[in-house]
Amino acid sequence: MKPLVLNTLLALLALALFLASLGVGPAELGLSESLAGLFAGGSEAAEIIMREIRLPRALLGLAIGFTLGISGAVLQGFLRNPLAEPGIVGVSAMAAFCAVAVFYSGLAGSSLYALPAGALVGALAAVLILMALAARSGSTLTLILAGVALSSLSGALTSLVLNLSPNPFASYEIIFWLLGSLKDRSMEHVVLALPLMAAGWLLIALSGRAIDALSLGEEAAQSLGIHMARTRLLIIAGVALCVGAATAVAGTIGFVGLVVPHLIRPLTNRMPSVLLLPAGLGGAGLLLAADIAARLVLPAGELNVGVLTALIGAPFFLWLVVRSRREAF
């Protein structure tokens, strides 16, 4: 399929799901009442529901889904590994641990920005570690191992904080946040995270030519004039910025970055750079669809969207492992 046609169709799908997300919620608002509340002239209750509850949620679903999709696509191209996804660099796990530490310290209730700020500090720490390694090491394997180490260490520290937490209600809040959700987010969260995610998208887009060359192997890419150290810095910084910002406001949402590139790749010419934008749009559509489903599955409440994406992604991951094993023989 031609890139323009594919991108247009995926953009229309994401737009349709964005509008559907605006219309879904426990408050039963008609179409005209929803539009009036979103733009102007509606009742005060409709304005609060549309502008302060549903709009931030839909915007974050769109932006975070785009982040996870494009990050998964660039990492699979960069690492030349079909099982790579944003969590492999350890940024989301490190951001989640620092957010949990904010919960544990009791600072989460002091300010709306305390929790996202803590998660962003964790993401920044992971960025600095990974960028230092990317600048010094000539091996992508070193980056993978460093990401795995960061994820394992962060997971262990998070478990330690949960174990030491004297307050069961705080433990419940921590676990609920770790499951990943777009519920109860505000425009302040959008303003905080969106500029960082946009900066990450730009850095990833600048690496397009390099990951195309890397599909031929590192030596061939270097012979084509690709500066490997610069490419590593661009990709690691870009993924870390946007995934760290996404984790800071929504918790850990997994598997979107793994599933979407595999679903979109057969519709492209399989060049890694051509996959970036469609994977981002596909990720936005998938997360918005999952968030809508999370609100509709349980009539008396709602699932965390991270739980739903894991239920979708884990069997898909196992299928990829089995298929990769069969292709190896």
SVG drawing of the C-alpha trace seen along z (x, -y; Angstrom):
<svg xmlns="http://www.w3.org/2000/svg" viewBox="-29 -30 63 56">
<polyline fill="none" stroke="black" stroke-width="0.4" points="0.0,0.0 1.3,-3.5 2.5,-5.4 0.2,-8.4 -2.9,-6.2 -1.8,-4.1 -1.1,-7.2 -4.3,-8.9 -6.4,-5.8 -4.7,-5.4 -5.0,-9.1 -8.8,-8.9 -9.1,-5.9 -7.2,-7.6 -9.4,-10.7 -12.6,-8.6 -11.5,-6.8 -10.5,-10.2 -14.0,-11.5 -15.5,-8.2 -13.4,-8.6 -14.9,-12.0 -18.4,-10.5 -17.8,-7.7 -18.3,-8.0 -20.6,-7.4 -22.4,-10.7 -24.9,-10.2 -24.5,-13.3 -26.1,-13.6 -24.1,-14.6 -25.4,-18.2 -24.9,-18.6 -21.3,-17.1 -20.4,-19.5 -21.8,-22.5 -19.9,-21.5 -16.7,-21.1 -16.8,-24.3 -19.2,-26.8 -22.8,-27.4 -23.4,-24.2 -24.3,-23.7 -21.7,-24.1 -21.8,-20.3 -21.3,-19.5 -18.4,-21.9 -16.7,-20.3 -17.2,-16.8 -16.1,-17.5 -13.2,-20.0 -11.8,-18.8 -12.4,-15.1 -12.9,-13.6 -10.8,-16.0 -7.5,-15.5 -8.1,-11.8 -8.6,-11.6 -5.6,-13.8 -3.3,-11.7 -4.6,-8.5 -3.7,-9.9 -0.3,-11.2 0.8,-8.3 -0.4,-5.7 1.6,-7.6 4.6,-7.6 4.5,-3.9 3.9,-3.0 6.7,-5.1 9.1,-4.1 8.5,-0.4 9.0,-0.8 12.3,-2.7 13.7,-0.3 12.8,2.8 14.6,1.1 17.6,-0.1 18.1,3.1 17.1,5.3 15.0,7.3 11.3,8.0 10.7,8.5 12.0,5.0 9.6,2.6 9.9,-0.7 10.3,1.1 13.5,2.7 15.6,-0.5 14.5,-0.6 13.1,-4.1 9.5,-3.3 10.6,-1.0 12.9,-3.7 10.2,-6.4 7.6,-4.1 10.0,-3.4 10.6,-7.1 6.8,-7.7 6.3,-5.0 9.0,-6.6 6.9,-9.8 3.9,-7.8 5.9,-6.2 7.3,-9.5 3.8,-11.1 4.6,-13.9 2.1,-12.7 -0.8,-14.5 1.1,-17.8 0.9,-18.9 -0.7,-17.8 2.8,-17.9 4.6,-15.9 3.9,-12.5 4.7,-13.3 7.8,-15.3 9.1,-12.2 8.5,-10.0 10.3,-12.5 13.3,-12.6 13.5,-8.8 13.2,-8.9 15.9,-11.6 18.2,-9.4 17.7,-6.5 18.4,-8.8 21.7,-10.0 22.8,-6.4 21.8,-5.2 23.3,-8.2 26.6,-7.8 26.7,-4.2 25.7,-5.1 28.4,-7.7 31.1,-5.3 30.1,-1.9 30.1,-0.8 27.7,2.1 23.9,2.1 24.1,5.3 25.5,3.1 22.5,0.8 20.1,3.8 21.9,5.3 21.9,1.9 18.2,1.5 17.5,5.0 19.6,4.2 17.8,0.9 14.4,2.6 15.4,5.4 16.8,2.9 13.8,0.6 11.4,3.6 13.3,4.8 13.3,1.3 9.6,0.9 8.8,4.2 10.9,3.2 9.0,-0.1 5.7,1.9 7.0,4.3 8.1,1.5 4.9,-0.6 3.2,-0.8 0.0,-2.1 -2.2,0.4 -4.1,-2.4 -0.8,-3.8 0.1,-0.4 -3.3,-0.2 -2.7,-3.6 0.8,-2.5 -0.4,0.8 -3.4,-1.0 -1.0,-3.6 1.5,-0.9 -1.3,0.8 -1.5,-2.2 -4.5,-4.3 -5.8,-7.5 -8.5,-8.0 -8.8,-11.3 -6.1,-13.1 -6.3,-16.9 -5.1,-19.4 -2.2,-20.1 -1.0,-16.6 -1.3,-17.2 0.6,-20.5 3.3,-18.8 3.8,-15.7 3.0,-16.8 6.1,-19.1 8.5,-16.3 6.7,-13.7 6.9,-16.0 10.6,-16.5 11.1,-12.8 9.1,-12.3 11.3,-14.8 14.5,-13.1 13.2,-9.7 12.1,-11.2 15.7,-12.5 17.0,-8.9 14.9,-7.6 17.7,-7.5 20.1,-5.9 17.8,-3.0 17.2,-2.3 20.9,-1.9 21.2,0.2 18.9,2.8 21.9,3.7 24.1,4.2 26.3,1.8 29.3,2.1 27.3,1.4 25.6,-1.6 29.0,-3.0 30.2,-2.6 27.2,-4.7 28.3,-7.5 26.0,-6.8 27.5,-8.1 26.7,-5.3 27.3,-7.1 25.1,-10.0 22.4,-7.6 22.4,-5.9 22.1,-9.2 19.2,-10.3 17.2,-7.2 17.9,-6.6 17.2,-10.2 14.1,-10.3 12.6,-7.1 13.5,-8.0 12.0,-11.5 8.7,-10.5 8.3,-7.2 9.4,-8.8 6.9,-11.6 4.1,-9.1 4.9,-7.0 5.0,-10.1 1.3,-10.9 -0.2,-7.5 1.8,-4.8 3.1,-1.7 1.2,-0.8 2.9,2.1 2.8,4.1 1.4,1.3 4.9,0.7 5.5,4.4 2.1,5.2 1.5,2.2 4.7,2.3 4.1,6.0 0.5,5.3 1.4,2.3 4.7,3.6 3.0,6.0 1.2,2.9 4.4,1.1 7.5,1.7 9.2,2.9 11.7,0.1 12.1,-1.0 11.8,-4.7 8.5,-4.3 7.1,-2.4 7.6,-5.1 4.6,-7.4 2.1,-4.6 3.2,-2.8 2.7,-6.0 -0.8,-6.5 -1.6,-2.8 -0.5,-3.0 -2.7,-6.1 -5.6,-4.2 -5.0,-1.0 -4.6,-2.8 -7.7,-4.9 -9.7,-1.8 -8.3,0.0 -9.3,-2.9 -12.8,-3.0 -13.1,0.8 -11.8,0.4 -14.7,-2.0 -17.3,0.3 -16.3,3.8 -17.4,3.3 -20.7,1.5 -20.1,0.8 -16.6,-0.6 -13.7,-0.4 -10.5,1.6 -7.1,0.0 -6.1,-0.4 -2.6,1.1 -4.4,4.4 -6.3,4.5 -3.2,3.9 -1.3,6.6 -4.2,9.1 -3.9,8.3 -0.2,8.1 1.0,11.0 -0.5,13.7 0.8,11.8 4.3,11.7 4.2,15.5 3.1,16.0 6.1,13.9 8.5,15.9 7.1,19.2 7.2,17.9 10.8,16.6 11.9,20.0 10.3,21.8 12.0,19.4 15.4,20.1 15.2,23.8"/>
</svg>
